[in-house]
């Protein structure tokens, strides 16, 4: 590879990927865990009253699309928040977002565990892939709540989400804060080969990379990757990520995420 196929945008939970579609090169903006309608969802689920940030989220995303000069927006799952129930404020936000993106780029959604019924909701207006993911050129995309397809795993770089990875950082006087992070490292073929009951060389490249995206939505919770007792949600993590390192949104390299 001549350069990074997936490059995070400094300061933002988004990356630019060098992809292709039907043999034509593309530039894709990639985000994960957008959770449209989360404020309405929290009101319904927990009785928490929060003002809607729908317009703020949308403008942040559109600004990044323009900045990246992207041909395509790829959402790595959980575009919506309430599981399989796109209605009310969430439905309104999803429709407004899809319409705004359509003026700028193609939209591809890899459905996550919160996206049941999303394909029917959008119909032919938005490409909603198989839950096992999609490969666009040399980059594979999946949400991470289920095993990625073998086609996705055959890519040079596999992008996943679902975890909303974050670290707990403490100062010398005991103060602590939570920071969203990227997890990035070698993909461990043996872990996926065991699931598919094939030899490791048959399922993924020996030098393949795995990138776990931070959540785009800053209201949602996440997996504290450096706190004892916190477990991963994805069936292939943490074992599927060999030599995984954590990076803050500003690009600061924290090293091995388990020892941050």
N, C-alpha and C positions, 0 to 999 in steps of 0.2 A: 504494500500500500504506500502511495507517494505522500500521503498526509492523513490526518485524522478524518475518518469517515463521519464521526459524530463529535461535534465540538460544542460544549456548553457556552451559552452567552453569559459573560461575566456579570454577576449581580442579579441574575434572573434564573428561575427554575424552568429553563427552556434550553433547547439545543438546536443547532443546525446540522442536518444530516445530508450527505451527498448520496442521493438515491437515484433510481431510474424506474421508468414505467414503460413497458412495451418497447424496450430498447432505447428510449430517449432519456438522456440525463435530466435530472431534476434537482432542485434545491428545496429541502423540506424543513419546515419548522416543526419541532417535536415537543409536545408537552404531555404531562400525565396528571391524572386525578384532578380534573377541573371541578367536579362536584357542583355543577349548576344547581341552584335552588337549595343550597345547604342551609341557608337561614330558615327557610320555610320548613325544611326537614327537621331541623333542631327544635323548632317550635312545636311540631307535631310529635316528635319522638321524646323530647325531654322537657318541654315547656319552657325552653330558653328563648327569650325574645332578643333578636338581633336585627338591626336594620339591614336591608338587602344591599349587597355589594355587587349585584348583577352588572350594573353599568360600569363599575370600576374594573371588574374582572374582564369584561368584554373589551374595554378600551386598552387595558394592559396587553391583552393578547393581540389585538389589532395593531398596536404600536410595534410589538415584536415581529409580527408578520411583515410590516413595512420595513422595519430595520433590517430584517434578514433577507429581504427581497426574495421571499420564498414562493415557489410555484405551488406548493402543497402544504397543508397543515395536517400533521398526523397526531391524533390524540390516543395515548396509550391507555385507554380505558377509564371508566368512571367519569365519563363526560357529565352524566347526571348524578344526583345524590340518592334520591329515594329509590329503593330496589324495585325495578320493573313497574314503576307507577309514575309515568310522566304526565303530570296534570298541574293545574293551577299555576303558581309562580314559577315552578320549575319548567313546565312546558313553555311558558311565555319566554323565559330566559333562553331555552334551547332554540326556539324558533328564531329569536332575534339574533342570537349568535351565528346560527347557520346562515341566515340571510346576509349578515355583515361579512362573514368570511367568503361567501360566494362571490362577492364583488372583487375579491382580491386573489383567491387561490382555490384550488381543489381541496376538498375536505375528506379525509379518511379516518374513520374511527375504528379502533380495535376494541371490541366490547369487553368491559370488565364485569365484575360481579354485581355492580350497581346498575348495569345497562340492559337488563332484561326487557325485551319489548322495544328496544331502541330502533331496530331495523324497521319494524312496523310503524313506529311513530314517525320516522323520517320518510319512509317509502323510498322512492327513487331519487329524492333530493340530495341524499348523503350516502356515501359509500360506507357501509358497516360490514366489516370483514367477519370471517369465522373467528370464534372465540380463541382458537388455537394460534391466531396471529396471521401475519402477512409478511412476505419478503418483498422488498422494493430494491432491486439491484443487489448490492453487497451488504445491505443492512436488513436485519430481521426485527420485527416488532411484535411484542406480546404484552398483555396486561400483567400476567404473573400469578393470577389466582388459580390457574391450571397449567398443565404442562404445555410448552410451546410445541408446535408441529415440527416434524423433522425438516421440512423445508425452511422454516425459520432458523432452526439450529445450524443449518448448513451455511448460514451467512458469515461474513467476516466479523461483524459486530452484531450482537443481539441486545436490543433495548427492552427493558422491562420496567414495571412500575409496582403498584399495589401496596407496597410497604410504607410509603410516605416516610422514608428514612430520615432520622434526626439524631443528633448527638446532644448529650448534656455536658455543658462546659462549666467548670467551676473555677473561681478565682481563689487567691490565697486567703481571703477572709471568709470563705464559705458561701459566697454568693454564687448562684447558678442561673444559667439561661439555656434555652432550647434553640438549636439552630438546625434548619433543614440542610441536608447534605446529599451529595451524589455518592454512590458506591460504584467503584470501577475496578475491574481486574480481569484475570484470565477466566474464561469459561471452562469448567471441569467436565470434559466429555464423558468420563466414566459414570458420573452421576446420572446423566441423561441416557446413556447407553443401558444402564441397569433398568431404567423404567421401560425402555423400548425393547429390551432383551436382545440387543445386538452388540457387536464389538464397538468400542469407543471410536475407532477410526471411521465407522460407518455412520455416525450420528453427528459429528461436529469436527471442524478443523482443529488441529492441535494448538494453533495459535489464535483461536477465536477469542474475542473479548466480550464480556458481559457488562452492561451499564444499567444500573438501577436508578431510575429518575426520582428526584424529589417531587412532592406534590405541588402542583401549580397553585392550588387553593391554600391560602395561609390560615384559614379557619379550621381546617380539618386536623385531626390528631395524627399520630404516626407511631412507628416502631423506633424506640430508643435503642440504637444499635450498640451502644457502649454502656448499657446499664444491665447489671446482673438480673437474671430472672425474666428479661424481655425475650420473647420468642418471635421468630419470623412467621409471617403468614403464608408465604409462597411455599408450595410443596418442594421446590428445588433449591431453596435457600435455608441456611447459609452454605450448604455443601457444594452447590453448583457454582459458587463464586470463589475461585482460588485466588489467594494473595490479594484479597479485596482491600482497597484503600478508600478512605473517605475524603471528600473535598467539600469545603464550604461553597456557598453560592458565589462568593467573590473570587473563587479559584484557589483559596488557601488549601494547601495539601496537609492533611492531618495525619497521614500514615495509615497503618493497619487500623481499620475501624474498630477492632476489638480491643485495642490498647489506647484509644484516645482518652 
